[in-house]
Amino acid sequence: MAPAQELPPETEAGRTRVTVVGSGNWGSVAAKLIASNTLRLPSFHDEVRMWVFEEILPSGEKLTDVINSTNENVKYLPGIKLGHNVVAIPDLENAVKDANMLVFVTPHQFVEGICKRLVGKVKEGVEAISLIKGMEVKMEGPCMISSLISEQLGINCCVLMGANIANEIAVEKFSEATVGYRENREIAEKWVTLFSTPYFMVSPVQDVEGVELCGTLKNVVAIAAGFVDGLEMGNNTKAAIMRIGLREMKAFSKLLFPSVKDTTFFESCGVADLITTCLGGRNRKVAEAFAKNGGKRSFDELEAEMLQGQKLQGVSTARELYEVLSHRGWLELFPLFATVHEICTGHLPPSAIVEYSEHKPNFSLAQGSAQYY
């Protein structure tokens, strides 16, 4: 494999080039999925570029050099070969150069900064997809990550969400995902083709906001499920928390975007993603440790200790969600969401997850809100 800095010239005009913007656990798995397909699909260039935030490993080697020499992301996806056509590139501008399709898969808090660096650097007519679960909260209100990418770069952005624990997909265990799109079914089908494998089944749904909000909000519910596990409350309690969480996910999504479809919650991005994240995701895992320690160790401390550089999304999403609920006067409508944030910040003990979440929402706070429950 050529060194990352020596990018090959354009040799096959008309073929689609793909760049993955991000190289964590899920980003590396996404690159593996895509690389397996670009090799067999004649309409795509074989090479898949993967932008890597450069890190120096304990050995003193650069992460990009190790990925390119071993074909393995030894820090975030050890033991898995990515495909010989994956090239790790530490320079963001170089990584996206000439790309026709951009796959964004970084922690959501870094997206705005990345997009600012890419303004004027991406190819005209490029298509994007976000695998990122989270939202940005601005003065004018919440902004979904796909909208942020679209607005900052002036490009169309679909989303891919689903019951996708990365390490399971990395070893080719069967999984499903949902591509959310706005109007262009043809580009949605192209994304489906790019990601689909015999073990990774992808379906398109015309509901970007619904698909993306499912992927975002389920991480908050997973934090609640982790509290239940840490306090050893049992499976009945956990099932109740998941049901309440799904109800609040649906209600919040439809209050924010009335166009969100009820059927979206029954796709992989909805109930399936909620189930798998509450059973086995990193948010549940760290929240369990938080509850076992009685809330005496911070999430930042536990994240650093338990995730080897990976980032939690649920705690920051809970904070952003709380800001939206507070600003709009909706806190009493969403007792589970509000309680998760208050536990995370130490204002309530972990045991409050049951005491407060069982409260019936106050529908009088938002006109017409009862129809969403």
C-alpha positions as CSV (number, residue, x, y, z in Angstrom):
1,M,0.0,0.0,0.0
2,A,1.3,3.4,-1.0
3,P,2.0,5.9,1.9
4,A,-1.0,8.0,2.7
5,Q,0.6,11.2,1.5
6,E,1.2,9.9,-2.1
7,L,-2.3,10.1,-3.4
8,P,-2.8,8.4,-6.8
9,P,-3.8,10.6,-9.7
10,E,-7.3,10.4,-11.3
11,T,-7.0,7.4,-13.6
12,E,-10.6,6.2,-14.0
13,A,-12.8,9.1,-14.9
14,G,-16.4,8.7,-14.1
15,R,-16.0,6.3,-11.2
16,T,-17.3,7.4,-7.8
17,R,-14.7,8.1,-5.1
18,V,-15.7,7.6,-1.5
19,T,-14.1,9.1,1.6
20,V,-14.9,8.2,5.2
21,V,-14.5,11.3,7.5
22,G,-13.7,9.6,10.8
23,S,-11.8,6.5,11.9
24,G,-13.0,5.5,15.4
25,N,-14.7,2.2,16.1
26,W,-17.8,2.7,13.9
27,G,-15.9,4.7,11.3
28,S,-13.4,1.9,10.8
29,V,-16.2,-0.6,10.5
30,A,-18.0,1.7,8.0
31,A,-14.7,1.8,5.9
32,K,-14.5,-2.0,6.0
33,L,-18.1,-2.4,4.7
34,I,-17.7,0.2,2.0
35,A,-14.2,-1.1,0.9
36,S,-15.6,-4.6,0.4
37,N,-18.2,-3.2,-2.0
38,T,-16.1,-0.7,-4.0
39,L,-13.8,-3.6,-5.0
40,R,-16.7,-5.5,-6.6
41,L,-18.9,-2.5,-7.9
42,P,-17.5,-1.2,-11.3
43,S,-19.1,2.2,-10.8
44,F,-16.8,2.9,-7.8
45,H,-13.1,3.5,-7.4
46,D,-11.5,0.7,-5.5
47,E,-9.7,3.0,-3.0
48,V,-11.6,4.2,0.1
49,R,-9.9,7.0,1.8
50,M,-10.4,7.3,5.6
51,W,-9.5,10.6,7.3
52,V,-7.8,9.8,10.6
53,F,-7.2,12.3,13.4
54,E,-3.5,11.7,13.9
55,E,-2.5,10.1,17.1
56,I,0.9,8.9,18.4
57,L,0.6,5.3,19.7
58,P,2.5,4.1,22.9
59,S,5.0,2.5,20.5
60,G,5.9,6.0,19.2
61,E,4.4,5.2,15.7
62,K,1.7,7.4,14.0
63,L,-1.7,5.8,13.9
64,T,-2.1,6.4,10.2
65,D,1.2,4.7,9.5
66,V,0.2,1.6,11.4
67,I,-3.2,1.5,9.7
68,N,-1.6,1.7,6.3
69,S,1.1,-0.9,7.0
70,T,-1.0,-3.4,8.9
71,N,-4.5,-2.7,7.3
72,E,-5.8,-2.5,10.9
73,N,-6.9,0.3,13.2
74,V,-5.0,-1.1,16.2
75,K,-6.4,1.5,18.6
76,Y,-10.1,1.6,17.8
77,L,-10.8,-1.7,16.0
78,P,-8.0,-4.1,16.8
79,G,-7.8,-7.5,15.2
80,I,-9.9,-6.6,12.2
81,K,-8.6,-6.2,8.7
82,L,-10.1,-3.2,7.0
83,G,-9.5,-4.2,3.4
84,H,-6.3,-3.5,1.4
85,N,-8.0,-0.7,-0.5
86,V,-8.6,1.4,2.7
87,V,-6.0,4.3,2.9
88,A,-5.7,6.2,6.1
89,I,-5.0,9.9,5.5
90,P,-4.2,12.4,8.4
91,D,-4.8,15.6,6.3
92,L,-8.5,16.3,6.1
93,E,-8.4,18.4,2.9
94,N,-6.3,15.7,1.1
95,A,-8.7,13.0,2.3
96,V,-11.8,14.6,0.7
97,K,-10.1,15.8,-2.5
98,D,-11.9,14.5,-5.5
99,A,-14.4,12.5,-3.4
100,N,-18.0,12.2,-4.8
101,M,-19.4,10.6,-1.7
102,L,-18.5,11.6,1.9
103,V,-19.4,9.4,4.9
104,F,-19.3,11.4,8.1
105,V,-18.7,9.3,11.2
106,T,-17.1,11.3,14.1
107,P,-18.3,12.2,17.6
108,H,-21.0,14.8,17.0
109,Q,-19.3,17.5,19.0
110,F,-16.6,17.7,16.4
111,V,-18.7,18.0,13.3
112,E,-19.1,21.8,13.1
113,G,-15.4,22.3,13.3
114,I,-14.7,19.7,10.7
115,C,-17.3,21.3,8.3
116,K,-15.8,24.7,8.7
117,R,-12.4,23.3,7.6
118,L,-14.1,21.7,4.6
119,V,-15.9,24.8,3.3
120,G,-14.7,25.3,-0.3
121,K,-12.7,22.1,-0.2
122,V,-15.3,19.5,-1.4
123,K,-16.1,18.7,-4.9
124,E,-19.1,20.3,-6.5
125,G,-22.1,18.0,-6.5
126,V,-20.7,15.8,-3.7
127,E,-23.2,13.7,-1.8
128,A,-22.9,13.1,2.0
129,I,-24.3,10.7,4.6
130,S,-24.1,11.0,8.3
131,L,-23.7,8.1,10.6
132,I,-23.4,10.5,13.6
133,K,-25.8,10.3,16.5
134,G,-26.3,13.6,18.2
135,M,-27.5,17.2,17.7
136,E,-26.1,20.7,18.0
137,V,-28.1,23.1,20.1
138,K,-28.0,26.7,18.9
139,M,-29.7,29.9,20.0
140,E,-32.3,29.4,17.3
141,G,-33.0,25.9,18.4
142,P,-31.8,22.3,17.9
143,C,-29.9,21.5,14.7
144,M,-29.6,17.9,13.4
145,I,-26.1,16.9,12.3
146,S,-27.3,16.2,8.7
147,S,-28.7,19.7,8.5
148,L,-25.5,21.2,9.9
149,I,-23.5,19.3,7.2
150,S,-25.9,20.4,4.5
151,E,-26.0,24.0,5.6
152,Q,-22.3,24.4,6.2
153,L,-21.2,22.7,3.0
154,G,-24.2,23.4,0.7
155,I,-24.6,19.7,-0.1
156,N,-27.3,17.1,0.3
157,C,-26.9,14.8,3.3
158,C,-28.7,11.5,4.0
159,V,-28.4,9.6,7.3
160,L,-27.7,6.0,8.2
161,M,-28.8,4.7,11.6
162,G,-29.7,1.3,13.0
163,A,-29.1,-1.5,15.5
164,N,-25.4,-1.3,14.8
165,I,-22.9,-2.3,17.6
166,A,-19.7,-1.9,15.6
167,N,-17.7,-4.7,17.0
168,E,-20.4,-7.2,16.0
169,I,-20.6,-5.9,12.4
170,A,-16.8,-6.0,12.3
171,V,-16.9,-9.8,12.7
172,E,-19.7,-10.0,10.2
173,K,-22.6,-10.9,12.4
174,F,-25.9,-10.1,10.8
175,S,-27.3,-6.6,11.3
176,E,-29.7,-4.1,9.8
177,A,-29.6,-0.4,9.2
178,T,-31.9,2.4,7.8
179,V,-30.9,5.1,5.3
180,G,-33.0,8.2,5.8
181,Y,-33.4,10.5,2.8
182,R,-35.3,13.6,1.9
183,E,-36.4,13.6,-1.8
184,N,-33.9,11.8,-4.0
185,R,-34.7,8.1,-3.8
186,E,-31.9,7.4,-6.4
187,I,-29.1,8.7,-4.2
188,A,-30.6,6.8,-1.2
189,E,-30.4,3.6,-3.3
190,K,-26.8,4.4,-4.1
191,W,-26.0,4.6,-0.4
192,V,-27.9,1.3,0.2
193,T,-25.8,-0.3,-2.5
194,L,-22.5,1.1,-1.1
195,F,-23.2,-0.2,2.5
196,S,-25.1,-3.5,1.9
197,T,-23.4,-6.8,2.3
198,P,-24.8,-10.3,3.0
199,Y,-24.5,-9.6,6.7
200,F,-25.5,-5.9,6.7
201,M,-29.0,-5.3,5.3
202,V,-29.8,-1.6,4.6
203,S,-33.3,-0.2,3.8
204,P,-34.2,3.3,2.6
205,V,-36.9,5.5,4.4
206,Q,-38.0,8.9,3.3
207,D,-37.7,10.5,6.7
208,V,-34.3,12.0,7.5
209,E,-35.4,13.7,10.7
210,G,-37.2,10.6,12.1
211,V,-34.3,8.3,11.3
212,E,-31.7,10.7,12.7
213,L,-33.6,11.6,15.9
214,C,-34.1,7.8,16.6
215,G,-30.3,7.4,16.4
216,T,-29.7,10.4,18.6
217,L,-32.3,10.0,21.3
218,K,-31.8,6.3,22.0
219,N,-28.4,7.0,23.5
220,V,-30.2,9.0,26.3
221,V,-32.5,6.0,27.0
222,A,-29.5,3.8,27.0
223,I,-28.0,5.9,29.8
224,A,-31.2,5.3,31.8
225,A,-31.0,1.5,31.1
226,G,-27.4,1.6,32.4
227,F,-28.5,3.1,35.6
228,V,-31.1,0.4,36.0
229,D,-28.4,-2.3,35.4
230,G,-26.0,-0.6,37.8
231,L,-28.6,-0.6,40.6
232,E,-29.6,-4.2,39.7
233,M,-33.2,-3.3,39.4
234,G,-33.9,-6.2,37.0
235,N,-35.3,-6.9,33.5
236,N,-38.9,-5.8,34.2
237,T,-37.7,-2.3,35.3
238,K,-35.3,-2.1,32.3
239,A,-38.1,-3.0,29.9
240,A,-40.3,-0.3,31.5
241,I,-37.6,2.3,31.0
242,M,-37.1,1.2,27.4
243,R,-40.9,1.5,26.8
244,I,-41.1,5.0,28.4
245,G,-38.0,6.0,26.5
246,L,-39.4,4.9,23.1
247,R,-42.6,6.9,23.9
248,E,-40.6,10.0,24.7
249,M,-38.4,9.5,21.6
250,K,-41.5,9.4,19.4
251,A,-43.3,12.4,21.1
252,F,-40.2,14.6,21.0
253,S,-39.5,13.8,17.4
254,K,-43.0,14.6,16.3
255,L,-43.2,17.8,18.3
256,L,-40.0,19.0,16.8
257,F,-40.7,17.8,13.3
258,P,-44.5,17.0,12.6
259,S,-43.5,15.3,9.3
260,V,-41.8,12.4,11.2
261,K,-43.5,9.1,10.3
262,D,-44.8,6.7,13.0
263,T,-43.5,3.8,10.9
264,T,-40.0,5.0,11.2
265,F,-39.9,3.9,14.9
266,F,-40.5,0.3,13.7
267,E,-37.4,0.4,11.4
268,S,-33.9,-0.7,12.4
269,C,-33.2,2.9,13.4
270,G,-36.0,2.9,15.9
271,V,-37.0,0.1,18.2
272,A,-34.2,-2.2,17.1
273,D,-31.5,0.3,17.7
274,L,-33.1,1.2,21.1
275,I,-33.1,-2.5,22.2
276,T,-29.5,-3.2,21.2
277,T,-28.1,0.0,22.7
278,C,-29.9,-0.6,26.0
279,L,-28.6,-4.2,26.0
280,G,-25.0,-3.8,24.9
281,G,-23.8,-0.3,23.9
282,R,-21.1,1.9,25.4
283,N,-23.6,4.4,26.9
284,R,-25.3,1.6,28.9
285,K,-21.9,0.2,30.0
286,V,-20.6,3.5,31.4
287,A,-23.9,4.5,32.9
288,E,-24.0,1.1,34.7
289,A,-20.5,1.9,36.2
290,F,-21.7,5.4,37.2
291,A,-24.7,3.9,39.1
292,K,-22.6,1.2,40.8
293,N,-20.3,4.0,42.1
294,G,-23.3,5.9,43.4
295,G,-22.6,8.8,41.0
296,K,-19.4,9.5,42.9
297,R,-17.2,9.1,39.8
298,S,-17.8,11.4,36.9
299,F,-18.8,10.3,33.4
300,D,-15.6,12.0,32.1
301,E,-13.5,9.9,34.4
302,L,-15.3,6.7,33.6
303,E,-15.2,7.4,29.8
304,A,-11.5,7.8,29.9
305,E,-11.0,4.7,31.9
306,M,-13.4,2.4,30.1
307,L,-13.5,3.4,26.4
308,Q,-9.9,3.7,25.4
309,G,-10.3,7.0,23.6
310,Q,-13.9,6.4,22.3
311,K,-16.5,9.0,23.2
312,L,-19.8,8.8,24.9
313,Q,-22.7,10.4,23.1
314,G,-25.6,9.9,25.5
315,V,-24.4,12.3,28.3
316,S,-23.8,15.2,25.9
317,T,-27.0,14.5,24.0
318,A,-28.9,14.4,27.3
319,R,-27.5,17.9,28.1
320,E,-28.4,19.3,24.7
321,L,-31.9,17.7,24.9
322,Y,-32.4,19.2,28.4
323,E,-31.5,22.7,27.0
324,V,-34.2,22.3,24.3
325,L,-36.8,21.0,26.7
326,S,-36.1,23.8,29.2
327,H,-36.1,26.5,26.6
328,R,-39.5,25.3,25.2
329,G,-41.1,24.7,28.6
330,W,-41.3,20.9,27.8
331,L,-39.4,19.5,30.8
332,E,-42.6,18.0,32.5
333,L,-43.6,16.5,29.2
334,F,-40.4,14.3,29.1
335,P,-39.7,13.1,32.7
336,L,-37.3,10.3,31.6
337,F,-35.2,12.6,29.4
338,A,-35.1,15.3,32.1
339,T,-34.2,12.9,34.8
340,V,-31.3,11.3,32.9
341,H,-29.6,14.7,32.6
342,E,-30.2,15.6,36.2
343,I,-28.6,12.3,37.3
344,C,-25.7,12.8,35.0
345,T,-25.0,16.2,36.5
346,G,-25.3,15.0,40.1
347,H,-28.6,16.8,40.9
348,L,-30.4,13.5,41.5
349,P,-29.1,10.1,42.6
350,P,-29.2,7.2,40.1
351,S,-32.1,5.7,41.9
352,A,-34.2,8.6,40.7
353,I,-34.4,7.1,37.3
354,V,-37.5,5.0,38.4
355,E,-38.9,7.5,40.9
356,Y,-39.2,10.3,38.4
357,S,-39.6,8.5,35.0
358,E,-42.8,6.9,36.1
359,H,-44.6,10.3,36.3
360,K,-47.3,10.9,33.8
361,P,-46.3,13.6,31.3
362,N,-48.1,16.9,31.7
363,F,-49.8,17.2,28.3
364,S,-51.1,20.7,29.1
365,L,-47.6,22.1,28.6
366,A,-47.6,21.8,24.8
367,Q,-50.8,22.1,22.8
368,G,-51.7,18.8,21.0
369,S,-48.9,16.9,22.6
370,A,-51.1,14.2,24.0
371,Q,-51.7,12.8,20.5
372,Y,-48.0,11.9,20.3
373,Y,-48.1,9.6,23.4
